[in-house]
Amino acid sequence: MPAVQITMAEGRTQDQKRAVARRVTDVLVEELGVSPDAITVYIYEIGRDHIAKSGVFLSDTA
C-alpha cells in the first residue's frame, strides 16, 4: 500500500488539492502497477506563520 505525504503552506483550494491527489495517484498506478484503491495521499497544510525559508517566515513575504 503506497502512501504519499505532501506538506505545503496552506492556501490552496480544495479543487487544487483534489487535482494533486488524483495526479499523484495516477503516477503511482502507472509506475508501480498498483490499484488506485491501494494508494493513500496525505496532504498536510502548515500555516504560513509556521514556515520559514532562508530565515524569513512566509507570512512576512508577499
Beta strands, then each sheet from edge to edge (+ up, - down):
strand 1: 3-9
strand 2: 40-46
strand 3: 52-53
strand 4: 56-57
sheet 1: 1+ 2+
sheet 2: 3+ 4-
end
